[in-house]
Amino acid sequence: QVQLVESGGGLVQAGGSLRLACAASGRTFSNYAMGWFRQAPGKEREFVAAVRWSGSNTYYADSVKGRFTISRDNAKNTVYLEMNSLKAEDTAVYYCAVRTTYHSDSYYYVKPALYDYWGQGTQVTVSS
């Protein structure tokens, strides 16, 4: 089992920044891919960013590319999402997730259904 706890959400003005963190426990964190997803009211959960176990392979949704950065610290069992130039449309509950099986195709890192464990989420609200 893997337990995930997100933190760092809050209320920020458009153009501002936030840094989300997701602390993992329960199993060997460094072997797994980590992802961030978000869900706005009335919408489906969508992919935001993901990072493979080594940290060298990262993936981003087009809507956040150039503004968000995902990173991980395996020594701290933590993955981060640095969010800059925030927009009102970034408002959502942000979830981190773990994918425990490896695949070389990026498809497997952007689909919520292909992740195995999820955190409870943290609210991010961007005021315009």
C-alpha positions in Angstrom: 0.0 0.0 0.0 1.0 3.6 -0.7 -0.3 6.6 1.2 -0.2 10.0 -0.4 -0.8 13.3 1.3 -1.0 16.6 -0.7 -0.3 20.0 0.7 0.3 23.6 -0.5 -3.0 24.4 -2.0 -4.8 27.7 -1.3 -6.1 30.9 -2.7 -3.9 33.0 -5.0 -4.5 35.9 -7.5 -4.1 35.4 -11.2 -0.5 35.6 -12.2 0.7 34.3 -8.8 2.4 31.1 -7.9 1.9 28.1 -5.6 4.0 25.0 -4.9 2.2 21.8 -4.2 3.8 18.9 -2.4 2.8 15.2 -2.2 4.4 13.1 0.5 4.4 9.3 0.0 4.7 6.6 2.5 4.2 2.8 2.6 6.4 1.4 -0.1 9.6 2.2 -2.0 8.7 5.5 -3.5 11.7 5.8 -5.8 10.6 2.9 -8.0 7.3 4.6 -9.1 6.1 7.2 -11.5 4.2 10.1 -9.9 1.5 12.2 -11.5 -0.5 15.3 -10.7 -4.1 15.5 -11.9 -6.8 18.1 -11.3 -10.6 18.1 -11.3 -12.7 21.2 -11.5 -16.4 21.2 -10.5 -18.5 19.5 -13.1 -15.5 18.3 -15.1 -13.6 15.1 -15.4 -10.3 14.6 -13.7 -7.6 15.6 -16.1 -3.8 15.1 -16.4 -1.5 17.9 -15.4 2.0 16.5 -15.1 3.9 13.3 -14.4 7.5 12.3 -13.7 9.1 8.9 -14.0 11.0 7.2 -11.2 14.4 8.7 -12.1 13.0 12.2 -12.5 14.6 12.6 -16.0 11.4 11.9 -17.9 8.6 14.4 -17.4 5.2 15.0 -19.1 2.9 18.0 -19.1 -0.5 18.8 -20.3 -0.4 21.5 -23.1 -2.5 23.8 -20.9 0.3 24.0 -18.2 3.4 23.6 -20.3 5.9 26.4 -19.6 4.1 27.4 -16.4 4.2 24.3 -14.2 7.1 22.2 -13.3 7.0 18.8 -11.7 10.0 17.4 -9.7 10.7 14.7 -7.1 13.0 14.2 -4.2 13.3 10.5 -3.7 15.2 10.9 -0.5 12.2 12.7 1.0 9.6 10.6 -0.8 8.0 13.7 -2.1 6.9 15.0 -5.5 6.3 18.7 -6.1 4.3 20.8 -8.6 5.6 24.3 -9.0 2.8 26.4 -10.5 3.6 29.9 -11.9 1.5 32.4 -13.9 -1.6 30.9 -12.5 -4.9 31.5 -14.3 -8.5 31.3 -13.2 -8.9 28.2 -15.2 -6.3 26.4 -13.1 -8.8 26.4 -10.2 -9.5 22.8 -9.2 -8.8 20.1 -6.7 -5.3 18.8 -7.4 -4.5 15.2 -6.7 -1.2 13.3 -6.8 -1.1 9.7 -7.8 1.3 6.8 -8.1 1.8 4.5 -11.0 3.6 1.3 -9.8 4.3 -0.3 -13.2 6.8 0.8 -15.8 6.0 1.5 -19.4 8.0 3.3 -22.0 5.0 4.8 -23.7 4.0 8.3 -22.4 0.3 7.3 -22.8 0.6 5.3 -19.6 1.5 8.3 -17.6 -1.3 10.7 -18.6 -4.3 8.5 -18.1 -5.9 8.7 -14.6 -7.3 5.2 -14.8 -3.7 3.8 -15.2 -2.6 5.1 -11.8 -2.8 2.8 -8.7 -2.9 5.1 -5.7 -4.3 8.5 -5.1 -4.1 11.2 -2.5 -7.1 13.1 -1.0 -6.5 16.2 -3.0 -5.8 19.9 -2.2 -7.8 22.8 -3.4 -6.3 25.5 -5.6 -8.3 28.6 -6.2 -7.1 31.3 -8.6 -9.0 34.6 -8.4 -9.2 36.8 -11.5 
